[in-house]
Amino acid sequence: VNLRGEVVGITTAIFGESYQGISFAIPATMAREVYERLKSNGRVSRGWLGVALAPLDSEIAQRVGVDVEEGVFVIAGGPAEKAGVLPGDIIVEWNGEAIREPRDLVLMVANTAVGTEATLVVLRGGKREELNIDVAERPPDDE
């Protein structure tokens, strides 16, 4: 809780004796989202692209010939290939929001409703391409 008594996180794990150590928590906003999905659907489904990602650094940017250092480098395709995402693409936007690192994209995709269409902007050969992608449901094996 914060100083105003508002819940800001829910403890999920504690390492140490008698609450004196390190604890890990999920943000209250994420817990509320899960609660709302369970309440309305009876289960939580997460969006999924099926791509393996790597952070974009200056070495990769130079190798693929782009002058940006924010985005996510795609190293393997999956269901996203249906939308035209290719290994070597650099994903820089998801539904108009900038992507700086893999975690940004993973969270945004997971929070996108399954079955909806999203807009993905990639850099390919130094040029921006906008792709429309149908968000698939994450298979149980990958959860």
N, C-alpha and C positions, 0 to 999 in steps of 0.2 A: 504494500500500500504506500501511497505517497503521503506527504504531510497533511493533506486535506482529507485523508481517510479513503481515498478512491483506490480501487483495485487497478493496478497497472501491470500485474503479471501473476502467473500461477506457477508455483514451484513444481518442477517435474522430477528433479533428482537432487540429492544432497550427498556430498562426499565429505566425510569427516564424522567426528563423534559429537553427539548431543547438539546438533545444529551449529557447531562451531567449525566451520570449514568453508567449502565452496558449494554454492547451490546454483542450479540452472533453472531458468524459468522461461515460459513462453509469454509473449506479450498478451495482455488482456484483450486487445483488439482481435488478435488471431483466435483466441479462445471463443470470443463472441461470434466470430464468423463461423467457426465449426459448430457451435451451438445452434445458430440460425439454420445452417444447412441440415443438421440432424433433425431439427424441429420441423422443417418444411418438407424434406425429402426422405427422412428416415435413415439417411446415410450421407457420407461425405465423398463426393467424387472430385478429383482434381484434374485440371487441364494438363495435357501432355503433348509435347512435340516429337519426342523420340530422337533427339539429337544429343550427341556428346559435345560438350563445350569446353573451351579453354579461355582463360583471360587473354585479352589482347594486350601485348606489350610492344615496345618499340622494335624489338627484333622481328616479331611476326609481322607487324605493320610494314616494316621495310621490305621484308621478303615478299609480301603480296602486293606491294606498291601503293600503299595508301598513307596519307599523312595524318591519320587520327590515332589516338591512343586510348579511346574509350569505345567499348563495344565488346562483343563476344565472338570469338573465332570458332566456327563450326568445324569439327574434325571428323564427324561421321553423321550420315543422314539416317533417317527413320521415316515415320509417317509424314514428317514435314516435307519430304521429297515430293509428295503429291502436289504441294503448293509451289514447288520449284526451288526449295532451299537445297543448296549443294555444299558438299564438303569444301572448305576454303572460303565460304562466305563469311562476312563479318556482320553480325546482327547489331544494329545500332539503335533501333526503336521498336517498341511494341505498343500498338494502339496509341501512337503519338507521344509515348513517354521514352526518354533516353535510357539506354542500357549502357552501364559502365562496366559491369562485371557479371560473371555467370549467375551469381546469386540473385541479382536484380531480375534477370529473365526468368529464372526458375520460379521465383515468388509471383511474378506477374502472370505467368502462364498458369501456375497452380490455382491462382485466384480468378481466372477467367472461366466463365461457365462453359461446361462441356457442351459441344454441339453448336457453339456460336462461332461467327466468323470474326477473325482478328486481322489487323493490318500489321505487317512485319516489314521493316525497312532493312535491307541488307546492302553492304558494299560488295560489289563483285567487279574485279578488274578496275578498281578505282571509281566506279560509277554507282550511284544510288539506284536501287531498284525497290519498288514497292510491291509486296506480294500479299495476296489475301489467302488466309489459311483457316481451315475448319479445325477448331480445337478438338482433339480427340480425348477420350477418357484414359487416364493413366491406368495401365493394367495392374492387377493386384500383385503380380510378381515383382514389380519395380517400386512398390511402396516401402 
